[in-house]
Amino acid sequence: QQPVQSPQAVILREGEDAVINCSSSKALYSVHWYRQKHGEAPIFLMILLKGGEQKGHDKISASFNEKKQQSSLYLTASQLSYSGTYFCGTEWGSQGNLIFGKGTKLSVKP
Amino acid sequence: DTGVSQDPRHKITKRGQNVTFRCDPISEHNRLYWYRQTLGQGPEFLTYFQNEAQLEKSRLLSDRFSAERPKGSFSTLEIQRTEQGDSAMYLCASSFADYNSPLHFGNGTRLTVT
């Protein structure tokens, strides 16, 4: 089953923070996060494995709540370059079949 | 690392025609994936290979779709008797066969069926 992302869209001013959630009805093995800009290929951001770890890269970080089967992506002090559509991809086993959510469109305005 | 390469970038075809797309993955990667993406949607899984073996194919995938990876390097995706509903961006991705290996996507082939 496809993971559910929320919200569907977010509009921010530069410097504001945002949280994007990704939920699954099945037990998750891992969660991938990707960003896609219009007309371009999705670009990898980070992977989280079950175990509740949190990762960070610059001002973008993510967490994985195994009990809730949910991952959250945190964008702090947003920059114009953060604009794009964010997708979570979920695996329910280690076989490598990654299923993506419908995406969250993030628009950062000056 | 020259990235994942897909050919052609765009394809316009008439309904009922067959089309074939090619994907060249990153050379060190042994997994190769095909996804389909329509406007406003996330990538929809079609199939994936580990080396030359096709390990999984989406149950939603019509029999008109077939993919091959004959020597475990490049892959082709063929759509027979195309329909207008096949119009989409077809994305290829590759990765190592590790549980924590990210997918590297190509720029896709945009198919328009008229």
Interface residues (C-beta under 8 A of the other chain):
Chain A: Q2 Y29 S30 H32 Y34 E40 A41 P42 I43 F44 I47 L49 F87 G89 E91 S94 Q95 G96 N97 L98 I99 F100 G101 K102 G103
Chain B: V4 R31 Y33 Y35 G40 Q41 G42 P43 E44 F45 Y48 Q50 L55 E56 L91 S95 A97 Y99 N100 P102 L103 H104 F105 G106 N107 G108
